Amino acid sequence: KNPFNLDGIKISSEIFKLKQDLDQLNQRLSFAMVRQPDKQLLRYSPDGDVGLTKEGGVCCEVKKGPVVEYHILGRFGVVSAQKDEK
């Protein structure tokens, strides 16, 4: 009897490859969600032409025919405007 199971090695190799493919797809999906965020996840300005993502990305409204999309312009940060007195 052969101590090496070739079918098991092939299956393990296939599982490893599928896990790698899954990781790559998850990374691409995360990148796409940051680049083109879901409208339900945005906090909008009063007139609705600017949005802010949970991660701090500033988005602007882009109209493409009847469809409205929001494209990320960059990151937004908040700092204190008052000088710290000690």
C-alpha positions as CSV (number, residue, x, y, z in Angstrom):
1,K,0.0,0.0,0.0
2,N,1.3,3.5,-0.9
3,P,1.8,5.7,2.1
4,F,1.3,8.8,0.0
5,N,-2.2,9.6,-1.1
6,L,-1.9,11.5,-4.4
7,D,-5.6,12.3,-4.4
8,G,-5.3,14.0,-1.0
9,I,-2.3,16.0,-2.2
10,K,-4.2,17.2,-5.3
11,I,-7.2,18.1,-3.2
12,S,-5.0,20.0,-0.6
13,S,-3.3,21.8,-3.5
14,E,-6.7,22.8,-5.0
15,I,-8.0,24.0,-1.6
16,F,-4.9,26.1,-1.1
17,K,-5.3,27.7,-4.6
18,L,-9.0,28.4,-3.9
19,K,-8.1,30.1,-0.6
20,Q,-5.6,32.3,-2.4
21,D,-8.1,33.2,-5.0
22,L,-10.7,34.0,-2.3
23,D,-8.2,36.3,-0.5
24,Q,-7.5,38.2,-3.8
25,L,-11.2,38.6,-4.5
26,N,-11.8,39.9,-1.0
27,Q,-9.0,42.5,-1.4
28,R,-10.4,43.6,-4.8
29,L,-13.9,43.9,-3.3
30,S,-12.6,46.0,-0.4
31,F,-10.7,48.3,-2.7
32,A,-13.8,48.7,-4.9
33,M,-16.0,49.5,-2.0
34,V,-13.6,52.2,-0.9
35,R,-13.3,53.6,-4.4
36,Q,-17.0,53.5,-5.2
37,P,-18.8,53.4,-1.8
38,D,-22.3,52.3,-1.3
39,K,-24.7,55.2,-1.1
40,Q,-26.2,53.9,2.1
41,L,-22.9,54.1,3.9
42,L,-22.3,57.8,3.1
43,R,-23.1,60.8,5.4
44,Y,-24.3,63.5,3.1
45,S,-24.0,67.3,3.2
46,P,-27.4,69.2,3.4
47,D,-27.6,69.7,-0.4
48,G,-26.5,66.1,-1.0
49,D,-23.6,66.9,-3.4
50,V,-20.8,65.8,-1.0
51,G,-20.6,62.7,1.1
52,L,-18.3,61.4,3.8
53,T,-17.4,57.7,4.3
54,K,-16.9,55.9,7.6
55,E,-13.2,55.7,6.8
56,G,-13.0,59.5,6.2
57,G,-13.1,59.6,2.5
58,V,-14.6,62.7,0.9
59,C,-16.9,61.9,-2.0
60,C,-18.5,64.2,-4.7
61,E,-21.6,63.6,-6.6
62,V,-21.1,62.7,-10.3
63,K,-24.1,62.5,-12.6
64,K,-23.9,60.1,-15.5
65,G,-27.1,60.4,-17.4
66,P,-29.9,59.3,-15.1
67,V,-27.5,57.7,-12.7
68,V,-25.9,59.5,-9.7
69,E,-22.6,58.1,-8.5
70,Y,-20.3,59.3,-5.7
71,H,-16.5,59.2,-6.4
72,I,-14.0,59.4,-3.6
73,L,-11.7,62.5,-3.8
74,G,-9.4,61.7,-0.9
75,R,-9.2,61.5,2.9
76,F,-10.6,63.9,5.4
77,G,-9.0,64.6,8.7
78,V,-10.1,66.7,11.7
79,V,-7.7,68.6,13.9
80,S,-8.2,71.2,16.6
81,A,-8.2,74.8,15.3
82,Q,-7.3,76.2,18.7
83,K,-3.7,76.5,19.9
84,D,-3.0,74.3,22.9
85,E,-2.0,76.5,25.8
86,K,0.1,75.0,28.6
